[in-house]
Amino acid sequence: MLIRYKRSHEKIAMGLLSFVPTEKDLKKLQQTMKDYEQNENRQLYLWKQGEDFIGIVGVSIIDQDLVEVQHVSVNPSHRQQGIGKEMIKALQQMYSNAQIKPSELIAPFYEKCQSEQ
């Protein structure tokens, strides 16, 4: 289940985002978190399974008709189980009135998810 990011989830969110190759550097990761917290057009969602947060997805809301997926990350011990695909599906339901497109970074994963539906 996707849950909107709250400041109380900051450490968990940073941990999950740190698995994204472009977010390995601490300063870059901190800036990304700051962007999600301060920019109302950027939203971060955590994926909760049972009692644990095991995935994260971040989007930029371009306008009411277009949402761009910026980040997708799943805890390595939970990969290859379809969780990333489930997060994308949940986003599509959440933003059902908008077109969802991937950023350049996410495009290969996103297209794989679409081809498996």
OpenMM code with the backbone's topology and positions (N, CA, C; nanometers):
from openmm import Vec3, app, unit

residues = "MET LEU ILE ARG TYR LYS ARG SER HIS GLU LYS ILE ALA MET GLY LEU LEU SER PHE VAL PRO THR GLU LYS ASP LEU LYS LYS LEU GLN GLN THR MET LYS ASP TYR GLU GLN ASN GLU ASN ARG GLN LEU TYR LEU TRP LYS GLN GLY GLU ASP PHE ILE GLY ILE VAL GLY VAL SER ILE ILE ASP GLN ASP LEU VAL GLU VAL GLN HIS VAL SER VAL ASN PRO SER HIS ARG GLN GLN GLY ILE GLY LYS GLU MET ILE LYS ALA LEU GLN GLN MET TYR SER ASN ALA GLN ILE LYS PRO SER GLU LEU ILE ALA PRO PHE TYR GLU LYS CYS GLN SER GLU GLN".split()
positions = [
    Vec3(0.0833, -0.1172, 0.0000),
    Vec3(0.0000, 0.0000, 0.0000),
    Vec3(0.0883, 0.1243, 0.0000),
    Vec3(0.0559, 0.2203, -0.0857),
    Vec3(0.1309, 0.3459, -0.0912),
    Vec3(0.0832, 0.4393, 0.0195),
    Vec3(0.1780, 0.4951, 0.0918),
    Vec3(0.1494, 0.5900, 0.1985),
    Vec3(0.2310, 0.7153, 0.1719),
    Vec3(0.1650, 0.8287, 0.1769),
    Vec3(0.2340, 0.9546, 0.1504),
    Vec3(0.3406, 0.9796, 0.2564),
    Vec3(0.4552, 1.0249, 0.2104),
    Vec3(0.5686, 1.0536, 0.2968),
    Vec3(0.5339, 1.1591, 0.4015),
    Vec3(0.5796, 1.1338, 0.5238),
    Vec3(0.5721, 1.2316, 0.6321),
    Vec3(0.7132, 1.2484, 0.6865),
    Vec3(0.7387, 1.3616, 0.7450),
    Vec3(0.8716, 1.3911, 0.8007),
    Vec3(0.9172, 1.2830, 0.8991),
    Vec3(0.8233, 1.2223, 0.9704),
    Vec3(0.8583, 1.1174, 1.0672),
    Vec3(0.9153, 0.9923, 0.9986),
    Vec3(0.8988, 0.9829, 0.8671),
    Vec3(0.9513, 0.8692, 0.7897),
    Vec3(1.0833, 0.9021, 0.7208),
    Vec3(1.1451, 1.0142, 0.7572),
    Vec3(1.2619, 1.0627, 0.6834),
    Vec3(1.3752, 0.9600, 0.6760),
    Vec3(1.4116, 0.8985, 0.7868),
    Vec3(1.5240, 0.8025, 0.7847),
    Vec3(1.4930, 0.6822, 0.6973),
    Vec3(1.3714, 0.6327, 0.7056),
    Vec3(1.3314, 0.5186, 0.6227),
    Vec3(1.3355, 0.5586, 0.4751),
    Vec3(1.2797, 0.6760, 0.4453),
    Vec3(1.2759, 0.7245, 0.3063),
    Vec3(1.4172, 0.7427, 0.2520),
    Vec3(1.5048, 0.8031, 0.3319),
    Vec3(1.6433, 0.8231, 0.2864),
    Vec3(1.7121, 0.6890, 0.2633),
    Vec3(1.6875, 0.5945, 0.3510),
    Vec3(1.7469, 0.4615, 0.3350),
    Vec3(1.7027, 0.3961, 0.2052),
    Vec3(1.5738, 0.4016, 0.1760),
    Vec3(1.5223, 0.3418, 0.0532),
    Vec3(1.5698, 0.4164, -0.0705),
    Vec3(1.5718, 0.5491, -0.0645),
    Vec3(1.6198, 0.6272, -0.1799),
    Vec3(1.7689, 0.6057, -0.2044),
    Vec3(1.8429, 0.5739, -0.0997),
    Vec3(1.9873, 0.5557, -0.1161),
    Vec3(2.0212, 0.4353, -0.2040),
    Vec3(1.9226, 0.3483, -0.2299),
    Vec3(1.9449, 0.2343, -0.3198),
    Vec3(1.9380, 0.2763, -0.4667),
    Vec3(1.8881, 0.3971, -0.4945),
    Vec3(1.8834, 0.4486, -0.6317),
    Vec3(2.0254, 0.4908, -0.6693),
    Vec3(2.0779, 0.4417, -0.7812),
    Vec3(2.2178, 0.4709, -0.8183),
    Vec3(2.2547, 0.6192, -0.8176),
    Vec3(2.1628, 0.7067, -0.8582),
    Vec3(2.1943, 0.8497, -0.8625),
    Vec3(2.1894, 0.9160, -0.7253),
    Vec3(2.1464, 0.8426, -0.6239),
    Vec3(2.1299, 0.9000, -0.4897),
    Vec3(2.2303, 0.8438, -0.3890),
    Vec3(2.3404, 0.7893, -0.4369),
    Vec3(2.4413, 0.7297, -0.3476),
    Vec3(2.5138, 0.8343, -0.2630),
    Vec3(2.5385, 0.9515, -0.3195),
    Vec3(2.6086, 1.0577, -0.2493),
    Vec3(2.5160, 1.1206, -0.1451),
    Vec3(2.5637, 1.1335, -0.0213),
    Vec3(2.4808, 1.1835, 0.0882),
    Vec3(2.4277, 1.3240, 0.0607),
    Vec3(2.5115, 1.4123, 0.0095),
    Vec3(2.4659, 1.5490, -0.0186),
    Vec3(2.3558, 1.5496, -0.1250),
    Vec3(2.3709, 1.4686, -0.2278),
    Vec3(2.2693, 1.4571, -0.3332),
    Vec3(2.1393, 1.4019, -0.2745),
    Vec3(2.1508, 1.3001, -0.1909),
    Vec3(2.0344, 1.2385, -0.1273),
    Vec3(1.9615, 1.3399, -0.0385),
    Vec3(2.0364, 1.4157, 0.0387),
    Vec3(1.9759, 1.5169, 0.1255),
    Vec3(1.9041, 1.6239, 0.0429),
    Vec3(1.9629, 1.6632, -0.0694),
    Vec3(1.8997, 1.7627, -0.1571),
    Vec3(1.7709, 1.7069, -0.2167),
    Vec3(1.7734, 1.5810, -0.2570),
    Vec3(1.6536, 1.5172, -0.3123),
    Vec3(1.5423, 1.5160, -0.2082),
    Vec3(1.5754, 1.4792, -0.0862),
    Vec3(1.4755, 1.4775, 0.0214),
    Vec3(1.4193, 1.6174, 0.0445),
    Vec3(1.5064, 1.7160, 0.0458),
    Vec3(1.4645, 1.8550, 0.0649),
    Vec3(1.3677, 1.8970, -0.0468),
    Vec3(1.3999, 1.8584, -0.1707),
    Vec3(1.3127, 1.8901, -0.2838),
    Vec3(1.1728, 1.8309, -0.2636),
    Vec3(1.1666, 1.7044, -0.2213),
    Vec3(1.0364, 1.6404, -0.1995),
    Vec3(0.9599, 1.7066, -0.0843),
    Vec3(1.0314, 1.7518, 0.0174),
    Vec3(0.9652, 1.8126, 0.1322),
    Vec3(0.9169, 1.9547, 0.1030),
    Vec3(0.9894, 2.0286, 0.0201),
    Vec3(0.9593, 2.1705, 0.0017),
    Vec3(0.8812, 2.2042, -0.1249),
    Vec3(0.8866, 2.1192, -0.2245),
    Vec3(0.8195, 2.1475, -0.3513),
    Vec3(0.6843, 2.0767, -0.3537),
    Vec3(0.5780, 2.1540, -0.3545),
    Vec3(0.4442, 2.0945, -0.3504),
    Vec3(0.4101, 2.0131, -0.4749),
    Vec3(0.4848, 2.0309, -0.5835),
    Vec3(0.4620, 1.9527, -0.7053),
    Vec3(0.5397, 1.8214, -0.7072),
    Vec3(0.6146, 1.7954, -0.6033),
    Vec3(0.6877, 1.6679, -0.5923),
    Vec3(0.6313, 1.5913, -0.4733),
    Vec3(0.5973, 1.4661, -0.4960),
    Vec3(0.5399, 1.3830, -0.3910),
    Vec3(0.6204, 1.2539, -0.3774),
    Vec3(0.6360, 1.2127, -0.2544),
    Vec3(0.7084, 1.0902, -0.2227),
    Vec3(0.6112, 0.9966, -0.1514),
    Vec3(0.6118, 0.8702, -0.1915),
    Vec3(0.5237, 0.7708, -0.1313),
    Vec3(0.6065, 0.6497, -0.0888),
    Vec3(0.5750, 0.5977, 0.0280),
    Vec3(0.6391, 0.4771, 0.0787),
    Vec3(0.5448, 0.3595, 0.0562),
    Vec3(0.6023, 0.2438, 0.0282),
    Vec3(0.5243, 0.1222, 0.0093),
    Vec3(0.5339, 0.0405, 0.1377),
    Vec3(0.4182, 0.0179, 0.1994),
    Vec3(0.4142, -0.0566, 0.3253),
    Vec3(0.3588, -0.1950, 0.2997),
    Vec3(0.4325, -0.2930, 0.3493),
    Vec3(0.3897, -0.4326, 0.3389),
    Vec3(0.3971, -0.4899, 0.4793),
    Vec3(0.2842, -0.5291, 0.5330),
    Vec3(0.2815, -0.5708, 0.6724),
    Vec3(0.3124, -0.4512, 0.7602),
    Vec3(0.4113, -0.4645, 0.8455),
    Vec3(0.4511, -0.3554, 0.9345),
    Vec3(0.5693, -0.2756, 0.8804),
    Vec3(0.6255, -0.3188, 0.7687),
    Vec3(0.7497, -0.2590, 0.7197),
    Vec3(0.7300, -0.1764, 0.5934),
    Vec3(0.8106, -0.0698, 0.5833),
    Vec3(0.8203, 0.0074, 0.4596),
    Vec3(0.9328, -0.0564, 0.3789),
    Vec3(0.8991, -0.1040, 0.2589),
    Vec3(0.9997, -0.1770, 0.1810),
    Vec3(1.0258, -0.1158, 0.0437),
    Vec3(0.9531, -0.0099, 0.0096),
    Vec3(0.9725, 0.0536, -0.1198),
    Vec3(0.9389, 0.2008, -0.1131),
    Vec3(0.9825, 0.2716, -0.2156),
    Vec3(0.9561, 0.4153, -0.2226),
    Vec3(0.9418, 0.4548, -0.3688),
    Vec3(0.8541, 0.5494, -0.3934),
    Vec3(0.8352, 0.6021, -0.5285),
    Vec3(0.8132, 0.7529, -0.5165),
    Vec3(0.8808, 0.8274, -0.6038),
    Vec3(0.8688, 0.9715, -0.6031),
    Vec3(0.8222, 1.0216, -0.7376),
    Vec3(0.7338, 1.1209, -0.7358),
    Vec3(0.6790, 1.1748, -0.8596),
    Vec3(0.6875, 1.3269, -0.8617),
    Vec3(0.6867, 1.3804, -0.9820),
    Vec3(0.6711, 1.5242, -1.0056),
    Vec3(0.5369, 1.5426, -1.0746),
    Vec3(0.4545, 1.6281, -1.0179),
    Vec3(0.3253, 1.6570, -1.0794),
    Vec3(0.3472, 1.7756, -1.1727),
    Vec3(0.3540, 1.7464, -1.3020),
    Vec3(0.3811, 1.8489, -1.4030),
    Vec3(0.2589, 1.9410, -1.4140),
    Vec3(0.1421, 1.8812, -1.4293),
    Vec3(0.0146, 1.9531, -1.4258),
    Vec3(-0.0935, 1.8498, -1.3956),
    Vec3(-0.2206, 1.8900, -1.3994),
    Vec3(-0.3267, 1.7969, -1.3606),
    Vec3(-0.3389, 1.6768, -1.4542),
    Vec3(-0.2797, 1.6873, -1.5715),
    Vec3(-0.2894, 1.5795, -1.6703),
    Vec3(-0.1618, 1.4968, -1.6861),
    Vec3(-0.0549, 1.5354, -1.6163),
    Vec3(0.0732, 1.4677, -1.6369),
    Vec3(0.1518, 1.4540, -1.5061),
    Vec3(0.1889, 1.3307, -1.4759),
    Vec3(0.2695, 1.2997, -1.3578),
    Vec3(0.3921, 1.2222, -1.4057),
    Vec3(0.5098, 1.2670, -1.3634),
    Vec3(0.6330, 1.2006, -1.4044),
    Vec3(0.6939, 1.1262, -1.2858),
    Vec3(0.7210, 0.9986, -1.3047),
    Vec3(0.7838, 0.9168, -1.1998),
    Vec3(0.9329, 0.9482, -1.1993),
    Vec3(0.9839, 0.9934, -1.0855),
    Vec3(1.1238, 1.0326, -1.0715),
    Vec3(1.2107, 0.9229, -1.0084),
    Vec3(1.1575, 0.8568, -0.9086),
    Vec3(1.2341, 0.7565, -0.8337),
    Vec3(1.1468, 0.6344, -0.8061),
    Vec3(1.2057, 0.5177, -0.8153),
    Vec3(1.1435, 0.3928, -0.7717),
    Vec3(1.2546, 0.3111, -0.7081),
    Vec3(1.2300, 0.2661, -0.5861),
    Vec3(1.3312, 0.1853, -0.5184),
    Vec3(1.2632, 0.0849, -0.4254),
    Vec3(1.3182, -0.0342, -0.4228),
    Vec3(1.2697, -0.1400, -0.3345),
    Vec3(1.3891, -0.1921, -0.2555),
    Vec3(1.3663, -0.2180, -0.1281),
    Vec3(1.4696, -0.2759, -0.0428),
    Vec3(1.5253, -0.4004, -0.1132),
    Vec3(1.6578, -0.4127, -0.1246),
    Vec3(1.7168, -0.5256, -0.1975),
    Vec3(1.6679, -0.6632, -0.1520),
    Vec3(1.6363, -0.6792, -0.0255),
    Vec3(1.5909, -0.8109, 0.0206),
    Vec3(1.4473, -0.8419, -0.0229),
    Vec3(1.3795, -0.7465, -0.0839),
    Vec3(1.2420, -0.7673, -0.1307),
    Vec3(1.2298, -0.7528, -0.2820),
    Vec3(1.3411, -0.7471, -0.3520),
    Vec3(1.3371, -0.7308, -0.4983),
    Vec3(1.2991, -0.8610, -0.5673),
    Vec3(1.2636, -0.8478, -0.6940),
    Vec3(1.2239, -0.9614, -0.7782),
    Vec3(1.0946, -1.0267, -0.7294),
    Vec3(1.0115, -0.9488, -0.6579),
    Vec3(0.8836, -1.0009, -0.6088),
    Vec3(0.7652, -0.9239, -0.6660),
    Vec3(0.7914, -0.8329, -0.7593),
    Vec3(0.6844, -0.7562, -0.8219),
    Vec3(0.6404, -0.6328, -0.7448),
    Vec3(0.7163, -0.5947, -0.6425),
    Vec3(0.6776, -0.4801, -0.5592),
    Vec3(0.6872, -0.3491, -0.6378),
    Vec3(0.7928, -0.3313, -0.7144),
    Vec3(0.8056, -0.2109, -0.7966),
    Vec3(0.6893, -0.1983, -0.8926),
    Vec3(0.6526, -0.3083, -0.9532),
    Vec3(0.5392, -0.3116, -1.0457),
    Vec3(0.4099, -0.2756, -0.9721),
    Vec3(0.3926, -0.3263, -0.8510),
    Vec3(0.2741, -0.2949, -0.7705),
    Vec3(0.2697, -0.1470, -0.7355),
    Vec3(0.3862, -0.0882, -0.7069),
    Vec3(0.3903, 0.0546, -0.6759),
    Vec3(0.3477, 0.1372, -0.7970),
    Vec3(0.3936, 0.0991, -0.9144),
    Vec3(0.3554, 0.1697, -1.0376),
    Vec3(0.2052, 0.1568, -1.0596),
    Vec3(0.1506, 0.0375, -1.0395),
    Vec3(0.0061, 0.0167, -1.0546),
    Vec3(-0.0726, 0.1039, -0.9575),
    Vec3(-0.0253, 0.1097, -0.8330),
    Vec3(-0.0927, 0.1914, -0.7317),
    Vec3(-0.0879, 0.3396, -0.7690),
    Vec3(0.0253, 0.3836, -0.8251),
    Vec3(0.0360, 0.5227, -0.8721),
    Vec3(-0.0645, 0.5499, -0.9829),
    Vec3(-0.0772, 0.4547, -1.0751),
    Vec3(-0.1701, 0.4715, -1.1861),
    Vec3(-0.3136, 0.4827, -1.1355),
    Vec3(-0.3465, 0.4093, -1.0304),
    Vec3(-0.4797, 0.4200, -0.9720),
    Vec3(-0.4963, 0.5526, -0.8980),
    Vec3(-0.3929, 0.5941, -0.8267),
    Vec3(-0.3974, 0.7184, -0.7493),
    Vec3(-0.4141, 0.8394, -0.8409),
    Vec3(-0.3439, 0.8373, -0.9538),
    Vec3(-0.3489, 0.9470, -1.0503),
    Vec3(-0.4220, 0.9013, -1.1764),
    Vec3(-0.5391, 0.8441, -1.1584),
    Vec3(-0.6111, 0.7824, -1.2708),
    Vec3(-0.6550, 0.8825, -1.3773),
    Vec3(-0.6650, 1.0105, -1.3425),
    Vec3(-0.7065, 1.1111, -1.4405),
    Vec3(-0.5884, 1.1768, -1.5121),
    Vec3(-0.4687, 1.1298, -1.4832),
    Vec3(-0.3491, 1.1891, -1.5436),
    Vec3(-0.2704, 1.0817, -1.6189),
    Vec3(-0.1923, 1.1280, -1.7149),
    Vec3(-0.0987, 1.0380, -1.7831),
    Vec3(0.0229, 1.0259, -1.6919),
    Vec3(0.0708, 0.9044, -1.6747),
    Vec3(0.1913, 0.8827, -1.5949),
    Vec3(0.3027, 0.8452, -1.6905),
    Vec3(0.4126, 0.9181, -1.6802),
    Vec3(0.5266, 0.8878, -1.7667),
    Vec3(0.6512, 0.8771, -1.6787),
    Vec3(0.7463, 0.7988, -1.7217),
    Vec3(0.8691, 0.7839, -1.6439),
    Vec3(0.9717, 0.8908, -1.6780),
    Vec3(1.0556, 0.9228, -1.5811),
    Vec3(1.1721, 1.0064, -1.6113),
    Vec3(1.2686, 0.9203, -1.6925),
    Vec3(1.3699, 0.9817, -1.7462),
    Vec3(1.4687, 0.9081, -1.8256),
    Vec3(1.5325, 0.7956, -1.7429),
    Vec3(1.5594, 0.8242, -1.6162),
    Vec3(1.6212, 0.7263, -1.5258),
    Vec3(1.5319, 0.6039, -1.5038),
    Vec3(1.4031, 0.6252, -1.4941),
    Vec3(1.3080, 0.5197, -1.4611),
    Vec3(1.2534, 0.4481, -1.5848),
    Vec3(1.2700, 0.5080, -1.7019),
    Vec3(1.2072, 0.4567, -1.8249),
    Vec3(1.2258, 0.3063, -1.8495),
    Vec3(1.3476, 0.2501, -1.8395),
    Vec3(1.3612, 0.1062, -1.8675),
    Vec3(1.2773, 0.0193, -1.7725),
    Vec3(1.2782, 0.0545, -1.6439),
    Vec3(1.1985, -0.0216, -1.5465),
    Vec3(1.0497, -0.0039, -1.5744),
    Vec3(1.0079, 0.1182, -1.5996),
    Vec3(0.8664, 0.1486, -1.6229),
    Vec3(0.8144, 0.0720, -1.7446),
    Vec3(0.8920, 0.0732, -1.8520),
    Vec3(0.8505, 0.0031, -1.9733),
    Vec3(0.8423, -0.1477, -1.9503),
    Vec3(0.9306, -0.1999, -1.8685),
    Vec3(0.9250, -0.3426, -1.8342),
    Vec3(0.7955, -0.3729, -1.7584),
    Vec3(0.7598, -0.2856, -1.6661),
    Vec3(0.6347, -0.3033, -1.5911),
    Vec3(0.5137, -0.3018, -1.6847),
    Vec3(0.5135, -0.2101, -1.7818),
    Vec3(0.4011, -0.1977, -1.8747),
    Vec3(0.3913, -0.3205, -1.9654),
    Vec3(0.5027, -0.3754, -2.0061),
    Vec3(0.5004, -0.4900, -2.0960),
    Vec3(0.4570, -0.6177, -2.0250),
    Vec3(0.4687, -0.6212, -1.8929),
    Vec3(0.4304, -0.7412, -1.8169),
    Vec3(0.2852, -0.7383, -1.7722),
    Vec3(0.2136, -0.6294, -1.7994),
    Vec3(0.0728, -0.6214, -1.7545),
    Vec3(-0.0179, -0.7007, -1.8432),
] * unit.nanometer
topology = app.Topology()
chain = topology.addChain("A")
for resn in residues:
    res = topology.addResidue(resn, chain)
    for name in ("N", "CA", "C"):
        topology.addAtom(name, app.Element.getBySymbol(name[0]), res)
